[in-house]
């Protein structure tokens, strides 16, 4: 224990203090009023009219002068970093140079019967002391949180050797208060403290070394701050418990103080307000937020233990020392009543609840129109990184299915860009900001110059992008007919669902839409331009001239069929001959999925009129775009005006820019070519003994594995899931394994995939 806690505080009377003030700091006070203190003595110096002159502090004789110097240096450092902080700065002693940086020039030593004491004098800051936390407004509570974060931020570049000490008020040392348990006379309080310390040793101590740490205040509470009439912090007056400790300890100490006399839902509501205020300055890391209830409870336990011991030793008046024990005990009881996981969740942490019953809850509130969950035994996913996902049971799965996290689940370049911009500003395109403009410029720069694609419109998803593309096409051409492949998928809006045969189910196909069969090279079916020409003709018989042809360049839903450049060129020429526009849907095949090109329409050698972008554009953040020629956008603008509240917002824009940065910096496209070629070769090798596998095809990391029938495909998908690999299925017959991983999929992931596939195929063949 820090020895200063193990002795009585000084015992100077008011008259002596008036004399000391005159002798040490030339303060001519008429009176001095004891403000109360745990281990020092603090007096308010008053003039003849009872008006405040200054605050004088007599340190405990056991106090190390190095600690006092650390306090002085710390507040001076914090003031330089954040001059607007309302800090109590110790005065220089009379005669010291006004620019002195020597902390010893801010204290005077005097000797007394119990030892040497150091005298410091501070300006009298405005505000009320000993604030009753229960009276603070919601705004004031958030303000206290922000102030704690500001103090922590102002100190983060400061260090002093004296900060490496064992001060029991520093919650990281809570476990040491076990030695004080016998001093807790209230048996209920003792049991609560013991329970908290058991939890602390088990759940907090192992994690402490991983937390952000620095020199911190450790004791910013209502006892160590002043507040104005509105309850806002107007002065921070005591740095006596400073220590090198996890940053989150400051917030735990503050919460311990502000939650006094709050129970049940009000305790958690108040905690969230304070945390929210803190995070306006310093966002918490997930592990910090997760541990915060434990640390608050530990601080409460420390309060009970230290105050009980000191009063029992006669160092303090018991009534004064233990005044908070009842309220903090109720805080502990509230946290214990809801349980640690639930307490963390109510503080705002992400805490996954058990998977049991989750699917039933989903069905009850999501409803029957939603596509069913994947897998007979659904996966409750709680985390993901790169090409791997983690279930609630801790099992990791190789994700060979999701193209949305284009550059990998949780890529730090993207997540940090989103967080930074979210903290700065998020607005809409009625205002001027650079990120959306830069994003548009960079998207245009990826397009082939010969296409003349020079105008960008931002939306929020691939469906919205395709919907907007359809509006552009119908407006520009004056036509109403549409052409798409036989089992395509292009979105969920009314217009795009009509262009998505995959979703038609038993519904009669829309009258204005016609489909054509893409080529089946394996069986030499539909390998010329006739199916497309026939589709145009069928539209004409119903009185529709085509406004647009829309194509996913890797034909994902159709089963990753490969038309080749010659045939794709015929389709494009026939589209233009019919007076229609070509819409390149890059939601599935774009952002480097083919590897050889940024966009899948380039793989087919096409020059589209409109390009639509969605899913991978923001790596999971909802953002989409339409890229077209100015003449097409201008025709649309003549008839209406386009605006999307969220389309192109700064957060979405920086997410999309970060994705483009990663694609460039990590040379993702080159990796996709290499890994995609190797993965297809490895799959072909492993499936050779199994006649149920008919074909392995695709480009880059868009791979289709055709098998005998839907049942076989479903069995393989489930078998791979059992072995920790996730895929999908595609094709009109549902018999094509859809292998479409994040582009973070690497050489090291190939054996994981093929070993699982080999094991699955072997198991199915042995049935």
C-alpha positions, -999 to 999 in steps of 0.1 A, spaced: 0 0 0 12 35 -7 24 46 27 4 79 26 -28 59 31 -14 42 62 -10 73 84 -33 100 98 -37 133 80 -21 164 93 -37 182 122 -31 219 117 -57 243 131 -71 273 112 -50 299 130 -18 280 122 -28 278 86 -33 316 84 2 320 97 17 294 74 0 310 44 16 343 53 51 328 59 52 306 28 32 323 1 28 359 13 -10 354 15 -25 378 41 -56 358 50 -80 367 78 -93 332 82 -90 296 69 -118 271 65 -110 233 64 -124 218 32 -119 182 44 -96 157 28 -88 120 31 -50 122 39 -39 159 35 -54 191 48 -70 216 24 -81 250 35 -99 279 18 -81 311 27 -105 341 33 -101 379 36 -117 402 61 -150 401 42 -150 363 41 -142 363 4 -120 336 -10 -83 344 -16 -68 311 -24 -67 274 -15 -38 261 7 -29 224 9 -7 209 35 5 175 24 8 144 46 42 140 62 44 106 45 40 121 10 70 117 -12 80 151 -26 86 135 -60 49 127 -61 41 163 -54 65 174 -82 48 149 -105 14 165 -98 27 200 -106 44 189 -138 13 170 -149 -11 199 -145 14 222 -163 17 197 -191 -21 193 -193 -26 231 -194 -1 234 -223 -19 207 -242 -54 219 -235 -54 255 -222 -91 256 -217 -91 228 -191 -102 243 -157 -72 230 -138 -60 241 -104 -23 252 -111 -1 255 -80 14 289 -74 51 296 -77 67 304 -44 75 340 -38 108 350 -54 108 322 -80 112 332 -116 78 334 -134 90 311 -161 104 285 -138 99 249 -149 112 235 -116 83 219 -98 101 224 -65 94 261 -70 58 254 -63 60 240 -28 75 251 5 85 226 32 77 232 69 86 209 98 61 199 125 60 174 153 48 146 130 73 153 103 79 175 73 49 188 53 49 205 19 28 236 14 11 244 -19 -12 272 -28 -37 273 -56 -61 299 -71 -97 297 -59 -116 283 -89 -152 292 -93 -179 266 -86 -195 244 -60 -177 215 -42 -191 182 -29 -217 181 -57 -246 157 -52 -243 136 -84 -280 127 -83 -289 164 -90 -269 165 -123 -288 170 -155 -284 146 -185 -263 173 -203 -241 178 -172 -235 140 -169 -224 138 -205 -202 169 -199 -185 152 -169 -177 122 -192 -162 146 -218 -142 164 -192 -127 131 -179 -117 122 -215 -102 157 -220 -80 153 -189 -69 119 -201 -61 132 -236 -41 161 -221 -20 138 -201 -13 111 -227 21 125 -236 32 129 -200 53 106 -179 70 107 -145 88 79 -126 67 87 -95 36 75 -115 47 39 -112 34 33 -77 9 12 -60 -19 35 -50 -49 15 -38 -74 40 -53 -60 30 -87 -84 3 -96 -58 -18 -114 -46 -27 -78 -81 -36 -65 -70 -71 -58 -47 -59 -30 -76 -47 -10 -83 -83 0 -59 -76 29 -85 -51 42 -115 -73 41 -115 -80 78 -119 -42 84 -153 -41 67 -176 -43 97 -208 -46 76 -211 -82 67 -232 -76 36 -207 -51 23 -178 -75 30 -196 -102 10 -202 -78 -19 -165 -67 -19 -153 -103 -18 -175 -113 -48 -163 -83 -68 -127 -91 -61 -132 -127 -71 -146 -115 -104 -118 -90 -108 -91 -116 -104 -108 -139 -129 -121 -116 -156 -101 -83 -154 -65 -91 -142 -57 -113 -172 -68 -86 -196 -52 -56 -179 -19 -58 -197 -37 -55 -231 -54 -21 -222 -43 13 -232 -23 28 -203 -7 61 -195 -4 85 -165 -40 93 -155 -58 112 -128 -75 80 -114 -98 100 -91 -118 125 -111 -149 124 -89 -174 148 -75 -151 152 -45 -122 163 -67 -140 187 -90 -161 219 -88 -192 225 -108 -211 256 -119 -248 263 -113 -257 240 -142 -237 211 -129 -209 215 -155 -173 209 -144 -157 243 -136 -126 232 -118 -104 201 -113 -87 205 -80 -68 174 -70 -43 152 -88 -31 135 -57 -39 99 -68 -22 101 -101 -8 68 -114 3 50 -145 -27 29 -152 -51 18 -179 -69 48 -194 -103 33 -187 -97 35 -149 -104 72 -151 -139 66 -165 -146 38 -140 -137 61 -111 -159 88 -125 -188 64 -130 -184 51 -95 -190 86 -83 -218 97 -106 -238 65 -102 -242 69 -65 -279 64 -54 -289 54 -89 -303 18 -92 -319 -4 -118 -325 11 -152 -315 46 -141 -280 34 -132 -275 21 -167 -291 51 -184 -268 74 -164 -238 53 -173 -246 55 -210 -249 93 -208 -215 96 -192 -199 71 -215 -214 89 -245 -198 122 -233 -165 105 -228 -166 90 -263 -171 124 -279 -134 130 -271 -120 95 -268 -138 65 -283 -135 34 -262 -121 2 -275 -144 -28 -274 -125 -46 -246 -125 -14 -225 -163 -10 -228 -167 -47 -221 -147 -45 -189 -162 -12 -177 -189 -26 -154 -162 -48 -137 -140 -18 -132 -169 3 -118 -177 -25 -93 -140 -28 -84 -138 9 -77 -169 6 -55 -153 -23 -37 -121 -3 -32 -141 25 -18 -157 3 8 -124 -15 17 -102 16 21 -127 38 39 -136 10 63 -99 2 71 -89 39 75 -118 47 98 -111 15 117 -75 26 122 -86 59 135 -71 79 106 -104 95 96 -138 101 112 -159 71 104 -190 90 93 -169 111 68 -147 82 56 -176 58 50 -202 82 37 -202 66 2 -202 29 13 -239 25 13 -245 40 -22 -216 22 -38 -227 -11 -23 -261 -6 -40 -242 0 -73 -225 -34 -69 -258 -50 -61 -274 -36 -92 -246 -49 -114 -246 -83 -98 -284 -85 -101 -283 -82 -139 -251 -102 -144 -218 -91 -158 -226 -98 -195 -259 -80 -193 -243 -51 -174 -217 -47 -201 -244 -48 -228 -264 -22 -210 -233 0 -208 -232 -2 -246 -208 -31 -252 -214 -57 -278 -221 -89 -260 -236 -117 -279 -264 -136 -262 -267 -174 -265 -277 -187 -299 -304 -209 -285 -338 -196 -295 -323 -169 -318 -337 -184 -350 -372 -186 -334 -369 -149 -324 -358 -140 -359 -388 -158 -375 -412 -141 -351 -401 -106 -360 -385 -108 -395 -414 -127 -411 -420 -152 -439 -410 -131 -469 -373 -130 -458 -350 -155 -475 -344 -185 -452 -313 -188 -432 -284 -206 -448 -277 -241 -435 -298 -266 -416 -279 -256 -385 -276 -218 -389 -244 -201 -380 -245 -174 -353 -217 -151 -365 -201 -128 -340 -169 -117 -356 -149 -118 -388 -115 -109 -401 -100 -112 -436 -115 -143 -452 -125 -159 -419 -157 -156 -398 -162 -167 -362 -193 -182 -347 -208 -176 -312 -193 -210 -302 -158 -198 -310 -155 -219 -342 -138 -202 -372 -151 -206 -407 -133 -200 -440 -156 -176 -459 -156 -186 -495 -190 -170 -502 -192 -133 -493 -182 -108 -519 -195 -78 -499 -163 -75 -477 -144 -71 -508 -109 -65 -493 -116 -87 -463 -139 -86 -433 -131 -58 -409 -102 -44 -429 -87 -17 -407 -82 8 -435 -119 8 -441 -132 6 -406 -109 33 -393 -118 56 -422 -155 51 -414 -149 58 -377 -128 89 -382 -152 104 -407 -182 95 -384 -166 115 -356 -159 144 -378 -190 151 -398 -216 132 -419 -240 151 -441 -254 150 -476 -245 162 -511 -264 195 -508 -232 206 -491 -197 208 -505 -170 183 -493 -141 167 -510 -145 129 -504 -175 124 -527 -158 144 -554 -125 125 -551 -144 92 -551 -162 102 -583 -130 112 -599 -113 80 -590 -141 58 -602 -141 76 -635 -104 71 -638 -109 33 -635 -133 33 -666 -120 27 -701 -116 62 -718 -132 50 -750 -165 44 -731 -168 81 -723 -181 74 -688 -176 107 -671 -205 113 -647 -212 96 -613 -244 95 -593 -242 81 -557 -268 59 -541 -268 34 -512 -268 -1 -527 -266 -22 -559 -303 -24 -561 -306 14 -560 -278 17 -586 -296 -6 -610 -329 11 -603 -313 45 -612 -297 29 -643 -331 17 -654 -346 52 -650 -317 67 -669 -322 42 -697 -359 47 -701 -356 84 -700 -328 86 -725 -342 61 -750 -379 67 -745 -384 29 -745 -398 6 -718 -385 -29 -726 -357 -47 -708 -334 -77 -715 -316 -98 -689 -302 -133 -687 -324 -162 -679 -317 -165 -642 -302 -131 -634 -304 -112 -602 -303 -74 -602 -320 -61 -571 -349 -58 -547 -367 -26 -559 -399 -28 -580 -379 -20 -611 -349 -43 -604 -370 -72 -591 -386 -72 -626 -351 -76 -640 -343 -106 -616 -357 -139 -629 -340 -156 -599 -366 -140 -577 -397 -145 -599 -406 -178 -583 -440 -188 -596 -450 -153 -605 -458 -145 -642 -428 -128 -658 -432 -90 -662 -446 -82 -697 -419 -56 -704 -389 -79 -696 -375 -106 -719 -347 -131 -710 -321 -149 -731 -301 -180 -724 -264 -174 -719 -241 -199 -735 -234 -233 -720 -199 -240 -735 -197 -275 -719 -228 -287 -738 -224 -263 -768 -258 -247 -761 -268 -211 -769 -233 -203 -781 -243 -178 -808 -262 -145 -809 -296 -161 -818 -310 -164 -783 -304 -127 -777 -319 -117 -811 -349 -139 -804 -354 -122 -770 -354 -87 -787 -379 -100 -813 -402 -114 -785 -402 -80 -768 -413 -64 -801 -442 -88 -805 -455 -74 -772 -451 -39 -784 -419 -31 -764 -387 -16 -778 -358 -22 -754 -345 6 -732 -316 -14 -718 -298 -47 -716 -284 -55 -682 -257 -80 -675 -237 -92 -645 -203 -96 -661 -195 -129 -643 -231 -143 -647 -232 -152 -610 -268 -163 -606 -268 -181 -640 -240 -203 -627 -208 -185 -637 -212 -192 -674 -186 -177 -698 -199 -160 -729 -165 -149 -742 -157 -115 -757 -169 -122 -793 -204 -132 -782 -207 -105 -756 -197 -80 -783 -226 -93 -805 -250 -87 -776 -237 -52 -771 -240 -44 -808 -275 -58 -810 -285 -38 -780 -274 -5 -796 -289 -15 -829 -323 -19 -811 -319 17 -796 -312 5 -761 -284 12 -736 -260 -14 -721 -260 -15 -683 -230 -33 -668 -240 -45 -634 -207 -47 -614 -222 -54 -580 -211 -91 -582 -181 -89 -606 -166 -55 -600 -139 -42 -578 -113 -67 -590 -133 -99 -587 -119 -112 -621 -84 -102 -612 -74 -93 -647 -95 -61 -646 -111 -38 -622 -145 -44 -638 -160 -75 -652 -173 -58 -683 -136 -52 -692 -131 -90 -690 -158 -93 -717 -143 -65 -738 -174 -43 -735 -178 -5 -735 -211 0 -716 -233 30 -714 -240 28 -677 -221 10 -650 -237 1 -616 -217 -5 -584 -228 -17 -550 -220 -45 -525 -181 -45 -525 -178 -7 -530 -178 0 -492 -166 -34 -479 -198 -39 -461 -207 -2 -456 -239 6 -476 -228 26 -506 -235 24 -544 -229 44 -575 -239 48 -612 -213 58 -637 -226 70 -671 -220 95 -698 -229 132 -692 -254 132 -721 -274 104 -705 -274 121 -671 -282 155 -687 -313 140 -704 -325 127 -671 -318 161 -655 -339 178 -680 -370 159 -667 -363 156 -630 -337 162 -603 -318 135 -585 -310 135 -548 -304 108 -523 -302 117 -486 -274 92 -479 -260 87 -514 -224 99 -515 -224 110 -478 -189 116 -464 -188 84 -444 -198 63 -473 -174 81 -496 -144 76 -473 -153 39 -470 -153 35 -507 -121 55 -511 -104 32 -485 -115 2 -505 -99 17 -537 -67 24 -517 -65 -11 -504 -70 -26 -539 -41 -5 -551 -17 -6 -521 -21 -44 -515 -19 -52 -552 -52 -72 -547 -59 -77 -584 -26 -95 -590 -33 -117 -560 -67 -125 -572 -53 -138 -606 -27 -159 -589 -49 -173 -561 -79 -178 -584 -59 -198 -609 -44 -219 -581 -77 -225 -564 -95 -236 -597 -65 -259 -604 -66 -274 -569 -104 -279 -571 -101 -297 -605 -75 -320 -591 -95 -329 -560 -128 -335 -578 -113 -357 -606 -123 -390 -589 -159 -379 -584 -183 -382 -614 -209 -361 -595 -187 -330 -603 -194 -320 -639 -174 -288 -644 -151 -263 -627 -152 -228 -643 -149 -191 -637 -124 -163 -636 -104 -148 -607 -122 -154 -575 -156 -159 -592 -157 -197 -594 -185 -221 -602 -184 -259 -596 -213 -276 -614 -225 -308 -598 -250 -335 -608 -281 -319 -592 -296 -296 -566 -295 -323 -539 -258 -330 -544 -250 -293 -543 -270 -289 -511 -252 -319 -495 -218 -305 -505 -226 -271 -491 -237 -286 -458 -207 -309 -457 -183 -280 -462 -201 -261 -435 -196 -290 -411 -159 -288 -420 -156 -251 -415 -159 -238 -450 -188 -216 -463 -200 -214 -499 -233 -208 -517 -251 -223 -546 -262 -208 -579 -278 -216 -613 -314 -222 -623 -311 -258 -612 -294 -249 -580 -266 -273 -589 -236 -249 -591 -214 -244 -561 -208 -207 -558 -172 -200 -546 -169 -162 -542 -148 -154 -512 -136 -120 -501 -106 -109 -521 -85 -113 -490 -86 -151 -497 -50 -162 -499 -27 -190 -509 -28 -203 -473 -66 -207 -476 -65 -229 -506 -55 -262 -488 -82 -255 -462 -108 -252 -489 -97 -282 -510 -91 -305 -480 -127 -298 -468 -140 -303 -503 -122 -336 -506 -134 -348 -473 -170 -338 -481 -170 -355 -515 -155 -386 -501 -181 -388 -473 -209 -383 -499 -195 -409 -522 -193 -435 -493 -230 -432 -485 
